Amino acid sequence: MQIDLVATAIALLTFFAISGLMALSLNLEYGLAGIPNFGKALFVSIGAYTAGWTYTRLLPALYGVDVIDPCGLTLGQALQMRGEILRTLPLHALGNFAITLVIAAIIGGAIGWLASYPALRLKEEWYLALVLLVGSEIMRIVVRGYDPLICGTNGLSGIAQPFAWMGTLTGSPRVASLCFLGFALLLLAAVYLYAERLARSPFGRLLKAVRENPDVTQELGKNVPRIRGGVMLIGSAIAAISGVLFAVNLGFVSTNDYAVALTLDVWVMVVLGGIGNNKGALLGAAIVTLLDRVTAITAIRLDMLGLEFEFNYVRFILFGIILLLMLRFRPQGLLPEPVRTTDAHEVLTSEALL
């Protein structure tokens, strides 16, 4: 089997950009604020389901035609119409994609705040972890059994990335993939810079105070549940945006992609890279993405050789071992959180010397 190195590199970098967004969102929630979000797959799936809805309902409306049921007997007709619009009408494709990102961010942020605020009023933040973990599976089961959204267990195909028209225009699908990769990397860079500024801002220092000692922070007059709810809103919005990119990159929306295993992957990224360190979150995302792709390619090769061994499940064993080893021997991660995140110490020292 010949491997196209360029196509493989594009795919790896695209998955890294999407995974990096997920890791940064969890690092804001758990790394800075100490909120154990075990429902990360829930908010990623919100973005994907939003893409499924807008691509089948909003896109035809932008084109000025009646909505065709994307499931059942009209599946082929709806798929053909979506593909034609996305391949030939750049403004409609880009406009629908932009609206999808905005809607996903709003819904994801709102659900993150609504789900977290009641639970975070309790002293034990692990109640929120259980609420989100259970909520993630409930959402997946409900969507799986509700055909009108993403065709239930069959899933929804034809969710092409917004630069598919570039492939038609240039005659090379790789150009479209490169454009999407560029957009994903630019979005990742923007979110990283935002996360860094947030961590170094007064609000970021307040989040760390809540993480280290919420009782003292509460006694100092700070509304701890509202602060935690605010960072959950931000992190959930970023996760929902990553879910949109995840869906359009695959071109397919299925509930099977948003099980608890996805949440485990994101936690491994953050714990491996370094809790509380945004650079560490990106490093962890890069390592996990590489391991994930290597195990997937190895599984395909073993299957072609006729070996009766399901290598895909090795990744779960490997990630579990990595998580346990990091927690046991290096809980701070490969890139520990910086002790100082602002220039306030240097400024105060220089003023004292004067």
C-alpha positions, 0 to 999 in steps of 0.5 A: 500500500502506497502512502501519499506523504503530502496528503498524510501530512495535511490530514495530520495537521488538520486533525492536530488543529482540531484536537488543539482546539479541544485541548485548549478548551479543556485546559481553560476549564480544568487547567486554569479553573480546576473544573473537571469537565468529563463531558467534553464530547458533549460540547464537541458533538453540539458543534457537529450536530449544529453543522448537520442541521445547518447543512441540511436546513439552512444551506438550502434556504440560503440557496432559495430552494425548499428543504429536502428531508436528508433521511429516508427516500429523499436522502440521495436527492438531498445529498446531491443538492448539498454537494452541488451547492458546496462545489459551485457556490463559494458565497453560499458555502462560506456563508453557511459555514460562518453561520454554523460556527456562530450558532455552534459557539452560542449553543455550546457556550449557553449549554455549558453555562446552564449545565455547570452553574447549578452544579458548581454552586455545590462545594464539590465540583466533581458533581459537575464532572458526573453531570457532564459525563452523564449528559454527554451520553444522554445527548448521544443516545437521544440524537441517535434515536431522533432521525430528523436531526442526523438520520439517527443511527445511519448518520449524515453524510455530505457535510463537506468542508467550506472550501470544496469549491476550490477543488472544483475551481482548480481541478485539485481536491488537495487545494481545498484541503490545504485551504481548510488546513490553513483556516483551521491552523489560523483559528487554532493560533487565534484561540491559543493567543486568546487563551494565553492573554486570558491566563495572564489577565486579572481574570486568569489569575482569579481563575487560578485563585478559584482553582487553588482555594475556592473557599478563600476566594469566596470569602474575599467577595468573589462569586465563585459559581459565576466565575466557573460558569463564565469559563465553562461558557468560554471553553464550551464555545471553543469545543463546539467550534472544534466540533464543527471543524471535526464534522466538516473535515470528516464530511460525516456526522455520526453519534459514534464519534462522540462517545466517552472515548473522545473525552478520554483522548482530550484528557490525555492531551492535557495531562500529557502536555501539562495541566495549566500550560497552553503550550503543553495542551498543544504538545499533548494534542500533537502527540495524541494525534500522531499516535492516533493516526499511527495506530489507525494506519497500522490497523489497516495494514494488519487487516490487509495482511489478514491478521485477526487482531483488532489493533484499533483498540490498542490506542485505548490501552496505550492512552490509558497507560500514558494517563496512569504513568503521567499521573504517577510519575509526572503529574505536572505533564511534559511542560509544567505550568509556569510559576509566573504568568505576568510581569507584575513580579518584575515590575514590583521588584523594580519599583521597590529598588527605586 
